[in-house]
């Protein structure tokens, strides 16, 4: 079992979550579409060679984003990460995956 954490801009929140759920993320026992989310502010500065979805090169951007966390079964993690990269509007989405012990 893994826990996926991803940061999603407001306008893409539901579309990205739907893609992750469709790929097998967010299933806990007899429940599906499970996640936890909180709104915050992300910041980034696109460098030369980037193609930012929001902002411009060499300018610091601050954006309202959602931190979304969900569990993902081991057999679904590759499909979920692939779905994340396809559905997320950012050139390089910020996410992490942590192994979770299920005792």
C-alpha positions in Angstrom: 0.0 0.0 0.0 1.2 3.5 -0.8 0.1 7.0 0.1 0.1 9.5 -2.8 0.3 13.2 -2.1 -0.1 15.6 -5.0 -0.6 19.4 -5.3 -3.3 20.5 -7.8 -4.4 24.0 -8.9 -8.0 24.8 -8.1 -9.3 24.7 -11.7 -8.0 21.1 -12.2 -8.9 19.6 -8.8 -11.9 17.5 -9.8 -10.5 16.3 -13.1 -7.2 15.1 -11.6 -8.9 13.4 -8.7 -11.3 11.7 -11.1 -8.4 10.4 -13.2 -6.6 9.1 -10.1 -9.8 7.3 -8.8 -10.4 5.8 -12.3 -6.9 4.4 -12.3 -7.4 2.7 -8.9 -6.4 5.3 -6.4 -8.4 6.0 -3.2 -9.8 2.6 -2.4 -10.0 1.6 1.3 -11.8 -1.6 2.1 -15.4 -1.4 0.7 -15.0 2.3 -0.1 -13.8 4.1 -3.2 -13.0 7.8 -4.2 -11.4 8.3 -0.7 -9.0 11.2 -0.3 -8.1 14.0 2.0 -7.6 17.5 0.7 -6.7 21.0 2.0 -6.2 24.3 0.3 -3.0 26.2 0.5 -0.5 28.3 -1.4 2.2 26.9 -3.6 5.0 28.8 -5.2 7.5 28.2 -8.0 9.8 30.1 -10.4 9.9 28.7 -13.9 13.4 28.5 -15.3 14.8 28.8 -18.8 13.5 26.0 -21.0 10.3 25.5 -19.0 6.8 25.8 -20.4 4.7 26.8 -17.4 1.0 26.3 -17.3 0.8 29.3 -15.0 3.2 32.2 -14.9 6.3 33.1 -16.9 10.0 32.2 -16.9 12.1 33.9 -14.2 9.1 35.2 -12.3 8.1 33.8 -8.9 4.5 32.7 -8.9 2.2 32.0 -5.9 -0.9 29.9 -6.7 -3.8 28.6 -4.7 -3.5 24.8 -4.8 -5.0 21.8 -3.2 -2.9 19.2 -1.3 -4.6 15.9 -2.0 -3.7 12.6 -0.3 -5.0 9.1 -1.0 -4.0 5.5 -0.6 -3.1 3.4 -3.6 -2.7 -0.4 -3.6 0.7 -1.7 -4.8 -0.8 -3.2 -7.9 -2.3 0.2 -9.0 0.5 2.6 -8.2 2.1 2.7 -11.7 -1.3 3.3 -13.4 -2.2 6.0 -10.9 1.1 7.8 -11.4 0.6 7.6 -15.2 -2.9 8.9 -14.9 -1.6 11.8 -12.6 1.0 12.8 -15.2 -1.6 12.7 -18.0 -4.4 14.6 -16.2 -2.4 17.2 -14.3 -2.1 20.6 -16.1 1.5 21.3 -14.9 4.5 20.5 -17.0 6.1 18.9 -13.9 3.5 18.1 -11.2 4.7 18.0 -7.6 3.9 14.7 -5.9 5.3 12.1 -3.6 4.7 8.5 -2.9 5.3 6.9 0.5 5.0 3.2 1.3 2.5 2.6 4.0 2.6 -0.5 6.3 -0.8 -2.2 6.6 -0.7 -4.1 9.9 
